[in-house]
Amino acid sequence: MSPGAAWVVSEAGPDFLIEEASTNVSPGFRLRAPNGIALAPNEITDVSGVRLPTGWIELCGWRPRYIAVTPIANHRLHLVVACAETTPLIGDIKAIATAIGSMLDSGSGTSRERSTSTRIAALVDNLPFPIVFVDSRSVEVFLNDRARAMLELEQRDATEKEIAAAFARIITGAMPEHRAAIANDPHTTVRFEIEKECRQFEVESRWIDEDRLIGRLWIFRDITSEREIARLKDDFVSTVSHELRTPLTSIVGSLMLLKQGAAGSLSEQGAMLVDVARRNGDRLSRLINDLLDMDKLQSGKLDLHVRPVAISDLLREAVQQNEPYATGHGVGLTLDLPEEPISATVDTDRMLQVLANLVSNAAKFSPAGSDVRISVGISPQTLRISISDQGPGISPEFRDRLFTRFAQDGEAAAKSGTGLGLAISKGIVEQHGGSLSLNPDTGIGATFDIDLPLD
């Protein structure tokens, strides 16, 4: 689920004076609006290309892409919602603002003086998606109408035991590791998917710990339509890719024959045009191959031809293949190998594909004159191949979607390719029984770690 944050503010001009917040901020904090951007009420503003005041990123912990402002009627307050990726729905935000307004109308004093139970009870009943909150102080369980319907609880005065039993039936299909994670750390956040009456829900369970709000929040987001749209899109891309592959291969082959003089000598300008067409044909071929690889990974049809391979030989070949590309960017490749021989059972071609993607990305984003370092580490059962560069690193707001399809960092999009390479690489490594991750402890640049089981 895309990260999001919300604040109730008492001003909606150049500065927002925060009264209530979903983030860890004390009331009274001033948050400046983005320079040159008029955050009009009841509109969604895309601020992806706007320089934001530092307070936004500090409060959220990530860079907002969408910001929405909605008035809270009769109270001279506004609800401000920020989202990292997913475009918020203005109708949902208006509903929440209406719920907050109703809550304020129901008693006296400011929102800071409301009890936790009263505030949450008034809010959850008007949210447009199923939500369950378990207050750890009062041991109360709050359900909104959509959650009550999903749990098949017709009576509003259901006992806690009845709610718990209905809730257990809903999440019984959750992965065991998620249940174990909550048992080991009650404050952890987990996300998983469930199916209920032929509909799919993305479930997010997080621990809330603020001054007057402590407990576990469960949010159910209906993703049935999204999954169906994604499936149709994947089917379309797969079909188009297969249909394009054969004619494109013929076109690129014909261009190669023209360049080699099969139809007679070409003029200097003709040769240049043929060369430009061939390079673009090769680029389109790589894109189609990436799309087909992604399709095979998603359907579990990517065949691996594995055999025991000497890792030192594999890495030397990867350096040899990628050295011309790195040299073209003014970047060197250094290889740090252990003295003892290491073997792993891998598909050589596929692992060279993964290494080529990581090494070329590192070279692409490294400053001229620097080095990309490929090193190997060993633990009792695991082999780790690390690719480190001295570039600008990965921005914090981009890390959560680094390995998703078509993901591109806004600041580095000009140098990025299709946004499929890392997703494909991660899928290939995982099919080998390993993992691909961004090392969080890198000081300068970025380091990607490939962990594989040792023979």
Sine and cosine of phi, psi and omega as CSV:
sin_phi,cos_phi,sin_psi,cos_psi,sin_omega,cos_omega
0.00,0.00,0.69,-0.73,-0.04,-1.00
-0.91,0.42,0.67,-0.74,0.04,-1.00
-0.87,0.48,0.55,-0.84,0.03,-1.00
-0.47,-0.88,0.35,-0.94,0.02,-1.00
-0.55,-0.84,0.42,-0.91,-0.02,-1.00
-0.60,-0.80,0.54,-0.84,0.04,-1.00
-0.65,-0.76,0.60,-0.80,0.21,-0.98
-0.99,-0.13,0.85,-0.53,-0.09,-1.00
-0.87,-0.50,0.46,-0.89,-0.02,-1.00
-0.99,-0.13,-0.07,1.00,0.09,-1.00
-0.67,-0.75,0.48,-0.88,0.03,-1.00
-0.74,-0.68,0.58,0.82,0.05,-1.00
-0.98,-0.19,-0.66,-0.76,0.02,-1.00
-0.87,0.49,-0.53,0.85,0.03,-1.00
-0.86,-0.50,0.59,-0.81,0.14,-0.99
-0.97,-0.24,0.81,-0.58,0.08,-1.00
-0.99,-0.13,0.94,-0.34,-0.14,-0.99
-0.97,0.24,0.79,-0.61,0.08,-1.00
-0.98,-0.20,-0.71,0.70,0.05,-1.00
-0.71,-0.70,0.49,-0.87,-0.06,-1.00
-0.54,-0.84,0.53,-0.85,0.14,-0.99
-1.00,0.08,-0.20,0.98,0.05,-1.00
-0.98,-0.20,0.18,-0.98,-0.07,-1.00
-0.99,0.17,0.99,0.13,0.00,-1.00
-0.60,-0.80,0.62,-0.78,-0.02,-1.00
-0.98,0.18,0.57,-0.82,0.08,-1.00
-0.84,0.55,0.57,-0.82,-0.03,-1.00
0.99,-0.16,-0.12,0.99,0.01,-1.00
-0.94,0.34,0.72,-0.70,0.02,-1.00
-0.99,-0.11,0.76,-0.65,-0.01,-1.00
-0.85,-0.53,0.87,-0.49,-0.07,-1.00
-0.99,0.15,0.66,-0.75,0.04,-1.00
-0.94,0.35,0.45,-0.89,0.02,-1.00
-0.85,0.52,0.67,-0.74,-0.03,-1.00
-0.89,0.46,0.75,-0.66,0.08,-1.00
0.97,0.23,0.09,1.00,-0.03,-1.00
-0.90,-0.44,0.84,-0.54,0.08,-1.00
-1.00,-0.04,0.94,-0.33,0.00,-1.00
-0.99,0.13,1.00,0.05,-0.09,-1.00
-0.93,0.36,0.63,-0.78,0.03,-1.00
-0.86,0.50,0.61,-0.79,0.06,-1.00
0.88,0.48,0.52,0.86,0.10,-1.00
-0.74,-0.67,0.52,-0.86,0.07,-1.00
-1.00,-0.09,0.83,-0.56,-0.02,-1.00
-0.94,-0.33,0.82,-0.58,0.07,-1.00
-1.00,0.06,0.91,-0.41,-0.04,-1.00
-0.93,-0.36,0.40,0.92,-0.06,-1.00
-0.88,0.47,-0.53,0.85,-0.02,-1.00
-0.97,-0.23,0.32,0.95,-0.07,-1.00
-0.94,-0.35,0.64,-0.77,0.10,-1.00
-0.97,0.26,0.89,-0.45,-0.04,-1.00
-1.00,-0.05,0.59,-0.81,0.17,-0.99
-0.84,0.54,0.54,-0.84,-0.12,-0.99
-0.86,0.50,-0.43,0.90,-0.04,-1.00
-0.87,0.50,-0.53,0.85,-0.02,-1.00
-0.90,0.44,-0.76,0.65,-0.04,-1.00
-0.93,0.36,-0.59,0.81,0.02,-1.00
-0.90,0.45,-0.67,0.74,-0.03,-1.00
-0.95,0.30,-0.64,0.77,-0.07,-1.00
-0.99,0.15,-0.58,0.81,-0.15,-0.99
1.00,0.08,0.06,1.00,0.04,-1.00
-0.40,-0.92,0.20,-0.98,-0.04,-1.00
-1.00,-0.02,0.86,-0.51,0.05,-1.00
-0.91,0.41,0.57,-0.82,0.13,-0.99
-0.96,-0.29,-0.59,0.81,0.00,-1.00
-0.85,-0.53,0.67,-0.74,0.04,-1.00
-0.76,-0.65,0.73,-0.68,0.02,-1.00
-0.79,-0.62,0.59,-0.81,0.03,-1.00
-0.80,-0.61,0.78,-0.62,-0.01,-1.00
-0.73,-0.68,0.77,-0.64,0.02,-1.00
-0.93,0.38,0.53,-0.85,0.16,-0.99
-0.97,-0.24,0.95,-0.30,-0.20,-0.98
-0.84,0.54,0.62,-0.78,0.14,-0.99
0.94,0.34,0.16,0.99,-0.04,-1.00
-0.76,-0.65,0.09,1.00,-0.01,-1.00
0.80,0.60,0.59,0.81,0.03,-1.00
-0.85,-0.53,0.32,-0.95,0.07,-1.00
-0.72,-0.69,0.53,-0.85,0.14,-0.99
-0.98,-0.17,0.83,-0.56,0.02,-1.00
-0.93,-0.37,0.81,-0.59,-0.02,-1.00
-0.84,-0.54,0.75,-0.67,0.05,-1.00
-0.86,-0.51,0.68,-0.73,0.02,-1.00
-0.78,-0.62,0.56,-0.83,-0.06,-1.00
-0.99,0.11,-0.63,0.78,-0.10,-1.00
-0.74,-0.67,-0.83,0.56,-0.12,-0.99
-0.97,0.25,0.73,-0.68,0.04,-1.00
-0.93,0.37,0.84,-0.54,0.01,-1.00
-0.94,0.33,0.39,-0.92,0.03,-1.00
-0.99,-0.11,0.84,-0.55,-0.07,-1.00
-0.90,0.44,-0.50,0.86,0.05,-1.00
-0.89,0.45,-0.65,0.76,0.04,-1.00
-0.91,0.42,-0.66,0.75,-0.03,-1.00
-0.91,0.40,-0.64,0.77,0.06,-1.00
-0.88,0.48,-0.63,0.78,0.00,-1.00
-0.89,0.45,-0.67,0.74,0.02,-1.00
-0.91,0.41,-0.66,0.75,0.03,-1.00
-0.88,0.48,-0.64,0.77,0.05,-1.00
-0.89,0.45,-0.66,0.75,0.02,-1.00
-0.89,0.45,-0.66,0.75,0.01,-1.00
-0.91,0.42,-0.66,0.75,0.04,-1.00
-0.88,0.48,-0.66,0.75,0.04,-1.00
-0.90,0.44,-0.63,0.78,0.01,-1.00
-0.89,0.46,-0.66,0.75,0.00,-1.00
-0.94,0.35,-0.53,0.85,0.02,-1.00
-0.94,0.34,-0.37,0.93,-0.16,-0.99
-0.99,0.17,-0.16,0.99,-0.04,-1.00
-0.49,-0.87,-0.22,-0.98,-0.03,-1.00
-0.93,-0.37,0.31,-0.95,0.04,-1.00
1.00,0.05,0.03,-1.00,0.00,-1.00
-1.00,0.07,0.15,-0.99,-0.03,-1.00
-0.90,0.43,-0.43,0.90,0.03,-1.00
-0.91,0.42,-0.40,0.92,-0.06,-1.00
-1.00,-0.07,0.07,1.00,0.03,-1.00
-0.98,0.19,0.51,-0.86,0.11,-0.99
-0.97,0.24,0.41,-0.91,-0.01,-1.00
-0.85,0.52,-0.73,0.68,-0.07,-1.00
-0.88,0.48,-0.68,0.73,-0.02,-1.00
-0.90,0.43,-0.70,0.71,-0.02,-1.00
-0.89,0.46,-0.72,0.69,-0.06,-1.00
-0.94,0.35,-0.66,0.75,-0.01,-1.00
-0.87,0.49,-0.65,0.76,0.00,-1.00
-0.95,0.33,-0.52,0.86,-0.07,-1.00
-0.98,0.19,-0.75,0.67,-0.14,-0.99
-0.92,0.40,-0.48,0.88,-0.04,-1.00
-0.91,0.41,-0.34,0.94,-0.06,-1.00
-0.95,-0.31,0.06,1.00,0.02,-1.00
-0.96,0.27,0.59,-0.81,-0.11,-0.99
-0.99,0.11,0.28,0.96,0.03,-1.00
-0.58,-0.82,0.39,-0.92,-0.01,-1.00
-0.89,0.47,0.73,-0.68,0.00,-1.00
-0.57,-0.82,0.65,-0.76,0.02,-1.00
-0.77,-0.64,0.73,-0.68,0.06,-1.00
-0.79,-0.62,0.78,-0.63,0.04,-1.00
-0.95,-0.32,0.94,-0.35,-0.02,-1.00
-0.98,0.18,0.89,-0.46,-0.08,-1.00
-0.96,0.27,-0.28,0.96,-0.01,-1.00
-1.00,0.09,-0.76,0.65,-0.05,-1.00
-1.00,-0.08,-0.10,1.00,-0.05,-1.00
0.84,0.54,0.49,0.87,0.07,-1.00
-1.00,0.00,0.50,-0.87,0.07,-1.00
-0.89,-0.46,0.86,-0.52,0.00,-1.00
-0.97,-0.26,0.74,-0.67,0.05,-1.00
-0.81,-0.59,0.62,-0.79,0.19,-0.98
-1.00,-0.05,0.06,-1.00,-0.11,-0.99
-0.89,0.47,-0.61,0.79,-0.03,-1.00
-0.93,0.38,-0.61,0.79,0.04,-1.00
-0.93,0.37,-0.62,0.79,0.02,-1.00
-0.89,0.46,-0.65,0.76,0.02,-1.00
-0.93,0.37,-0.64,0.77,-0.01,-1.00
-0.91,0.41,-0.59,0.81,0.02,-1.00
-0.99,0.12,-0.04,1.00,0.02,-1.00
0.86,0.51,0.70,0.72,0.05,-1.00
-0.96,-0.27,0.98,-0.18,-0.07,-1.00
-0.97,0.26,-0.65,0.76,-0.03,-1.00
-0.99,0.12,0.64,-0.77,-0.05,-1.00
-0.98,0.18,-0.26,0.97,-0.03,-1.00
-0.97,-0.25,0.60,0.80,0.02,-1.00
-0.88,0.47,0.59,-0.81,0.00,-1.00
-0.96,0.28,0.31,-0.95,0.02,-1.00
-0.87,0.49,-0.56,0.83,0.02,-1.00
-0.91,0.42,-0.67,0.74,0.02,-1.00
-0.91,0.41,-0.66,0.75,0.03,-1.00
-0.90,0.44,-0.69,0.72,-0.02,-1.00
-0.89,0.46,-0.66,0.75,0.00,-1.00
-0.91,0.41,-0.68,0.73,0.02,-1.00
-0.91,0.42,-0.64,0.77,-0.01,-1.00
-0.91,0.41,-0.65,0.76,0.01,-1.00
-0.89,0.46,-0.61,0.79,0.02,-1.00
-0.90,0.43,-0.56,0.83,-0.03,-1.00
-0.94,0.34,-0.71,0.71,-0.14,-0.99
-0.99,-0.17,0.22,0.97,-0.03,-1.00
-0.90,0.44,-0.38,0.92,0.01,-1.00
-1.00,0.07,0.03,1.00,0.01,-1.00
-0.90,0.44,0.49,-0.87,-0.03,-1.00
-0.88,0.48,0.66,-0.75,-0.03,-1.00
-0.83,0.56,-0.55,0.84,-0.05,-1.00
-0.91,0.41,-0.47,0.88,0.03,-1.00
-0.95,0.31,-0.66,0.75,0.04,-1.00
-0.91,0.43,-0.64,0.77,0.02,-1.00
-0.92,0.40,-0.59,0.80,-0.02,-1.00
-0.89,0.45,-0.67,0.74,0.02,-1.00
-0.93,0.37,-0.61,0.79,0.02,-1.00
-0.90,0.43,-0.64,0.77,-0.01,-1.00
-0.97,0.25,-0.57,0.82,-0.01,-1.00
-0.65,-0.76,0.99,-0.13,-0.05,-1.00
-0.86,0.50,-0.29,0.96,-0.04,-1.00
-1.00,-0.09,0.03,1.00,-0.08,-1.00
-0.96,0.28,0.36,-0.93,0.09,-1.00
-0.96,-0.29,0.74,-0.67,0.02,-1.00
-0.78,-0.62,0.46,-0.89,0.07,-1.00
-0.70,-0.71,0.69,-0.72,0.05,-1.00
-0.37,-0.93,0.06,-1.00,-0.02,-1.00
-0.86,-0.51,0.55,-0.83,0.07,-1.00
-0.72,-0.69,0.27,-0.96,0.06,-1.00
-0.85,-0.52,0.74,-0.67,-0.02,-1.00
-0.68,-0.73,0.92,-0.40,0.03,-1.00
0.79,0.61,0.79,0.62,0.08,-1.00
0.92,0.38,0.28,0.96,0.08,-1.00
-0.86,-0.51,0.56,-0.83,-0.03,-1.00
-0.97,-0.23,0.68,-0.74,0.03,-1.00
-0.82,-0.57,0.67,-0.74,0.20,-0.98
-1.00,-0.06,0.83,-0.55,-0.07,-1.00
-0.95,-0.30,0.77,-0.63,0.12,-0.99
-0.86,-0.51,0.81,-0.59,0.02,-1.00
-0.86,-0.51,0.87,-0.50,-0.03,-1.00
-0.72,-0.70,0.45,-0.89,0.04,-1.00
-1.00,-0.02,0.78,-0.63,0.01,-1.00
-0.96,-0.27,0.81,-0.59,-0.02,-1.00
-0.64,-0.77,1.00,-0.02,0.05,-1.00
-0.80,-0.59,-0.08,-1.00,-0.12,-0.99
-0.83,0.56,-0.70,0.71,-0.08,-1.00
-0.84,-0.55,0.32,0.95,-0.06,-1.00
-0.60,-0.80,0.96,-0.27,-0.02,-1.00
-0.72,-0.69,0.81,-0.59,0.01,-1.00
0.32,-0.95,-0.14,-0.99,-0.02,-1.00
-0.93,-0.36,0.76,-0.64,-0.02,-1.00
-0.95,-0.30,0.75,-0.67,0.05,-1.00
-0.88,-0.47,0.84,-0.54,0.01,-1.00
-0.88,-0.48,0.75,-0.67,0.00,-1.00
-0.91,-0.41,0.88,-0.47,0.00,-1.00
-0.93,-0.37,0.85,-0.53,-0.01,-1.00
-0.95,0.30,0.91,-0.41,-0.05,-1.00
-0.91,-0.41,0.31,0.95,-0.04,-1.00
-0.85,0.53,-0.76,0.64,-0.01,-1.00
-0.90,0.44,-0.65,0.76,0.00,-1.00
-0.88,0.47,-0.68,0.73,-0.01,-1.00
-0.91,0.41,-0.63,0.77,0.00,-1.00
-0.92,0.39,-0.67,0.74,0.04,-1.00
-0.89,0.45,-0.67,0.75,0.02,-1.00
-0.90,0.45,-0.63,0.78,0.01,-1.00
-0.91,0.42,-0.69,0.72,0.03,-1.00
-0.89,0.45,-0.63,0.77,0.02,-1.00
-0.91,0.41,-0.67,0.74,0.01,-1.00
-0.90,0.44,-0.66,0.75,0.03,-1.00
-0.89,0.47,-0.66,0.75,0.01,-1.00
-0.90,0.44,-0.74,0.67,-0.01,-1.00
-0.88,0.48,-0.67,0.74,-0.01,-1.00
-0.89,0.45,-0.70,0.71,-0.01,-1.00
-0.90,0.44,-0.73,0.69,0.00,-1.00
-0.88,0.47,-0.67,0.74,-0.02,-1.00
-0.88,0.48,-0.71,0.71,0.02,-1.00
-0.90,0.44,-0.65,0.76,-0.02,-1.00
-0.93,0.36,-0.50,0.87,-0.02,-1.00
-0.99,0.15,-0.44,0.90,-0.18,-0.98
-0.88,0.47,-0.74,0.67,-0.07,-1.00
-0.91,0.42,-0.78,0.62,0.02,-1.00
-0.90,0.43,-0.55,0.83,0.01,-1.00
-0.92,0.39,-0.64,0.77,0.06,-1.00
-0.86,0.51,-0.64,0.77,0.03,-1.00
-0.91,0.41,-0.65,0.76,0.00,-1.00
-0.90,0.43,-0.74,0.68,-0.01,-1.00
-0.90,0.44,-0.64,0.77,0.04,-1.00
-0.89,0.45,-0.66,0.75,0.03,-1.00
-0.90,0.43,-0.63,0.78,0.04,-1.00
-0.90,0.43,-0.62,0.79,0.05,-1.00
-0.89,0.46,-0.66,0.75,0.01,-1.00
-0.91,0.42,-0.64,0.77,0.05,-1.00
-0.88,0.48,-0.68,0.73,-0.01,-1.00
-0.90,0.43,-0.55,0.84,-0.02,-1.00
-0.99,0.11,0.03,1.00,0.09,-1.00
1.00,0.00,0.30,0.95,-0.02,-1.00
-0.89,0.45,-0.44,0.90,0.01,-1.00
-0.93,-0.36,0.40,0.92,-0.02,-1.00
0.99,-0.16,0.14,-0.99,-0.02,-1.00
-0.94,0.35,0.62,-0.79,0.04,-1.00
-0.98,-0.19,0.54,-0.84,0.13,-0.99
-0.92,0.38,0.23,-0.97,-0.01,-1.00
-0.86,0.50,-0.68,0.74,0.01,-1.00
-0.93,0.36,-0.61,0.79,0.03,-1.00
-0.90,0.43,-0.67,0.74,0.03,-1.00
-0.89,0.45,-0.61,0.80,0.01,-1.00
-0.91,0.41,-0.67,0.74,0.00,-1.00
-0.91,0.42,-0.65,0.76,0.05,-1.00
-0.89,0.46,-0.65,0.76,-0.02,-1.00
-0.91,0.41,-0.67,0.75,0.04,-1.00
-0.89,0.46,-0.69,0.72,0.01,-1.00
-0.89,0.45,-0.65,0.76,-0.01,-1.00
-0.91,0.41,-0.68,0.73,0.00,-1.00
-0.89,0.47,-0.67,0.74,0.03,-1.00
-0.94,0.35,-0.55,0.83,0.09,-1.00
-0.90,0.43,-0.66,0.75,0.05,-1.00
-0.89,0.46,-0.65,0.76,0.00,-1.00
-0.90,0.44,-0.68,0.74,0.03,-1.00
-0.92,0.40,-0.57,0.82,0.05,-1.00
-0.89,0.45,-0.67,0.75,0.02,-1.00
-0.89,0.45,-0.65,0.76,0.03,-1.00
-0.89,0.46,-0.71,0.71,0.00,-1.00
-0.89,0.45,-0.67,0.74,0.03,-1.00
-0.88,0.47,-0.64,0.77,0.05,-1.00
-0.89,0.45,-0.69,0.72,0.00,-1.00
-0.89,0.46,-0.65,0.76,0.02,-1.00
-0.93,0.37,-0.62,0.78,0.06,-1.00
-0.89,0.46,-0.68,0.73,0.01,-1.00
-0.88,0.47,-0.65,0.76,0.02,-1.00
-0.90,0.44,-0.67,0.74,0.02,-1.00
-0.91,0.41,-0.63,0.77,0.01,-1.00
-0.90,0.43,-0.69,0.73,-0.03,-1.00
-0.92,0.39,-0.55,0.84,-0.03,-1.00
-1.00,-0.04,0.00,1.00,0.00,-1.00
0.94,0.33,0.43,0.90,-0.06,-1.00
-0.94,-0.35,0.27,0.96,0.06,-1.00
-0.99,0.15,0.94,-0.33,-0.04,-1.00
-0.98,0.20,0.71,-0.71,0.07,-1.00
-0.92,-0.40,0.74,-0.68,0.06,-1.00
-0.95,-0.32,1.00,0.04,-0.16,-0.99
-1.00,-0.04,0.48,-0.88,0.09,-1.00
-0.35,-0.94,0.37,-0.93,0.07,-1.00
-0.89,0.46,0.78,-0.63,-0.06,-1.00
-0.76,-0.64,0.66,-0.75,0.12,-0.99
-0.96,0.27,0.89,-0.45,-0.10,-1.00
-0.89,0.46,-0.59,0.81,0.01,-1.00
-0.87,0.49,-0.69,0.72,0.02,-1.00
-0.91,0.42,-0.63,0.77,0.01,-1.00
-0.88,0.47,-0.70,0.72,-0.05,-1.00
-0.95,0.31,-0.58,0.81,0.06,-1.00
-0.89,0.46,-0.65,0.76,0.03,-1.00
-0.92,0.40,-0.62,0.78,0.03,-1.00
-0.89,0.46,-0.66,0.75,0.03,-1.00
-0.90,0.44,-0.69,0.72,-0.01,-1.00
-0.88,0.47,-0.64,0.77,-0.02,-1.00
-0.94,0.34,-0.56,0.83,-0.12,-0.99
-0.98,-0.19,-0.09,1.00,-0.03,-1.00
-0.88,0.47,-0.68,0.74,0.03,-1.00
-0.86,0.51,-0.64,0.77,0.02,-1.00
-0.90,0.43,-0.71,0.70,0.00,-1.00
-0.90,0.44,-0.66,0.75,0.01,-1.00
-0.87,0.48,-0.62,0.79,0.04,-1.00
-0.88,0.48,-0.42,0.91,0.06,-1.00
-0.99,-0.14,0.14,0.99,0.01,-1.00
0.95,0.32,0.46,0.89,-0.07,-1.00
-0.87,-0.49,0.65,-0.76,0.05,-1.00
-0.99,-0.10,0.38,-0.92,0.06,-1.00
-0.90,-0.44,0.81,-0.59,0.05,-1.00
-0.89,-0.46,0.64,-0.77,-0.07,-1.00
-0.86,-0.50,0.85,-0.53,-0.03,-1.00
-0.91,-0.41,0.97,-0.24,-0.08,-1.00
-0.93,-0.37,0.55,-0.83,0.09,-1.00
-0.96,0.29,0.35,-0.94,-0.04,-1.00
-0.95,0.30,-0.61,0.80,-0.06,-1.00
-0.98,0.19,0.54,-0.84,0.02,-1.00
-0.94,0.35,0.61,-0.79,0.01,-1.00
-0.80,-0.60,0.68,-0.73,0.00,-1.00
-0.78,-0.62,0.61,-0.79,0.09,-1.00
-0.61,-0.79,0.48,-0.87,0.00,-1.00
-1.00,-0.04,0.95,-0.30,-0.09,-1.00
-0.62,-0.79,0.25,-0.97,0.19,-0.98
-1.00,0.04,0.93,-0.36,-0.12,-0.99
-0.84,0.54,-0.76,0.65,-0.06,-1.00
-0.88,0.47,-0.68,0.73,-0.02,-1.00
-0.93,0.37,-0.63,0.78,0.02,-1.00
-0.93,0.36,-0.56,0.83,0.10,-0.99
-0.90,0.43,-0.56,0.83,0.07,-1.00
-0.89,0.45,-0.69,0.72,0.03,-1.00
-0.89,0.46,-0.74,0.67,-0.02,-1.00
-0.90,0.44,-0.63,0.78,0.02,-1.00
-0.88,0.47,-0.64,0.77,0.01,-1.00
-0.91,0.42,-0.72,0.70,-0.05,-1.00
-0.94,0.35,-0.68,0.73,-0.03,-1.00
-0.93,0.36,-0.67,0.74,0.00,-1.00
-0.91,0.40,-0.63,0.78,0.08,-1.00
-0.88,0.47,-0.70,0.72,0.00,-1.00
-0.88,0.47,-0.68,0.74,0.00,-1.00
-0.93,0.38,-0.61,0.79,-0.05,-1.00
-0.89,0.46,-0.61,0.80,-0.09,-1.00
-0.98,-0.20,0.14,0.99,0.00,-1.00
-1.00,-0.04,0.54,-0.84,0.08,-1.00
-0.94,0.34,0.53,-0.85,0.03,-1.00
-0.85,0.52,0.64,-0.77,-0.02,-1.00
1.00,-0.01,-0.12,0.99,0.01,-1.00
-1.00,-0.08,0.04,-1.00,-0.02,-1.00
-0.85,-0.53,0.56,-0.83,0.21,-0.98
-0.98,-0.19,0.81,-0.59,-0.11,-0.99
-0.95,-0.30,0.79,-0.61,0.10,-1.00
-0.94,-0.35,0.86,-0.51,-0.06,-1.00
-0.74,-0.67,0.27,-0.96,-0.04,-1.00
-0.79,-0.62,0.72,-0.70,0.10,-0.99
-0.79,-0.61,0.41,-0.91,-0.07,-1.00
-0.74,-0.67,0.71,-0.70,0.21,-0.98
-0.89,-0.45,0.06,-1.00,-0.08,-1.00
-0.79,0.61,-0.58,0.81,-0.07,-1.00
-0.80,-0.60,0.01,1.00,-0.14,-0.99
-0.76,-0.65,0.62,-0.78,0.13,-0.99
-0.96,-0.28,0.74,-0.67,0.01,-1.00
-0.86,-0.51,0.85,-0.53,0.13,-0.99
-0.96,-0.27,0.83,-0.56,-0.05,-1.00
-0.90,-0.43,0.71,-0.70,0.07,-1.00
-0.88,-0.47,0.91,-0.41,-0.10,-1.00
-0.88,-0.48,0.64,-0.77,0.07,-1.00
-0.80,-0.60,0.07,-1.00,-0.01,-1.00
-0.89,-0.46,0.49,0.87,-0.01,-1.00
-0.99,0.14,-0.33,-0.95,-0.07,-1.00
-0.97,0.25,-0.15,0.99,-0.02,-1.00
0.99,0.13,-0.07,-1.00,-0.02,-1.00
-0.97,-0.23,0.81,-0.58,-0.02,-1.00
-0.89,0.45,0.60,-0.80,-0.06,-1.00
-0.83,0.55,-0.63,0.78,-0.05,-1.00
-0.95,0.30,-0.24,0.97,-0.02,-1.00
-1.00,-0.10,-0.26,0.97,-0.15,-0.99
-0.91,0.42,-0.56,0.83,-0.04,-1.00
-0.92,0.40,-0.44,0.90,-0.02,-1.00
-0.90,-0.43,0.38,0.93,-0.07,-1.00
-0.86,0.51,-0.63,0.78,-0.10,-1.00
-0.98,-0.21,0.26,0.96,0.05,-1.00
-1.00,0.04,0.37,-0.93,-0.04,-1.00
-0.91,0.42,0.65,-0.76,0.06,-1.00
0.88,0.47,0.33,0.95,0.01,-1.00
-0.97,0.24,0.74,-0.67,0.04,-1.00
-0.63,-0.77,0.71,-0.71,0.05,-1.00
-0.96,0.27,0.79,-0.61,-0.06,-1.00
-0.83,0.55,-0.61,0.79,-0.04,-1.00
-0.97,0.25,-0.34,0.94,-0.05,-1.00
-0.88,-0.47,0.23,0.97,-0.09,-1.00
-0.88,0.48,-0.49,0.87,-0.02,-1.00
-0.89,0.45,-0.48,0.88,-0.01,-1.00
-0.99,-0.11,-0.16,0.99,-0.11,-0.99
-0.98,0.19,0.32,-0.95,0.06,-1.00
-1.00,-0.09,-0.83,-0.56,-0.05,-1.00
-1.00,0.09,-0.26,0.97,-0.09,-1.00
0.99,0.15,0.26,0.97,0.00,-1.00
-0.96,-0.27,-0.35,0.94,-0.15,-0.99
-0.84,0.55,-0.74,0.67,-0.03,-1.00
-0.94,0.35,-0.61,0.79,0.03,-1.00
-0.90,0.44,-0.67,0.74,0.03,-1.00
-0.92,0.40,-0.69,0.72,-0.01,-1.00
-0.87,0.49,-0.69,0.72,0.01,-1.00
-0.88,0.47,-0.67,0.74,0.01,-1.00
-0.90,0.44,-0.66,0.76,0.01,-1.00
-0.90,0.44,-0.72,0.70,-0.01,-1.00
-0.89,0.45,-0.66,0.75,-0.01,-1.00
-0.92,0.39,-0.53,0.85,0.07,-1.00
-0.93,0.36,-0.33,0.94,0.11,-0.99
-0.99,0.11,0.03,1.00,-0.05,-1.00
0.99,0.12,0.27,0.96,-0.02,-1.00
-0.91,-0.43,-0.34,-0.94,-0.01,-1.00
-0.54,-0.84,0.49,-0.87,0.08,-1.00
-0.83,-0.56,0.79,-0.61,-0.07,-1.00
-0.54,-0.84,0.35,-0.94,0.13,-0.99
-1.00,0.01,0.82,-0.57,0.00,-1.00
-0.94,0.33,0.87,-0.49,-0.06,-1.00
-0.97,0.22,-0.18,0.98,-0.11,-0.99
-0.99,-0.14,0.17,0.99,0.00,-1.00
-0.95,0.32,0.76,-0.65,0.00,-1.00
-0.98,0.19,-0.82,0.58,-0.02,-1.00
-0.89,-0.45,0.69,-0.73,0.03,-1.00
0.97,0.26,-0.48,-0.88,-0.02,-1.00
-0.70,-0.72,0.56,-0.83,0.07,-1.00
-0.78,-0.63,0.83,-0.56,0.07,-1.00
-0.97,-0.26,0.73,-0.68,-0.04,-1.00
-0.93,-0.36,0.80,-0.59,0.13,-0.99
-0.97,-0.25,0.91,-0.42,0.03,-1.00
-0.97,-0.25,0.84,-0.55,-0.02,-1.00
-0.79,-0.61,0.53,-0.85,0.08,-1.00
-0.94,0.35,0.69,-0.72,0.06,-1.00
-0.97,0.24,0.48,-0.88,0.12,-0.99
-0.92,0.40,0.00,0.00,0.00,0.00
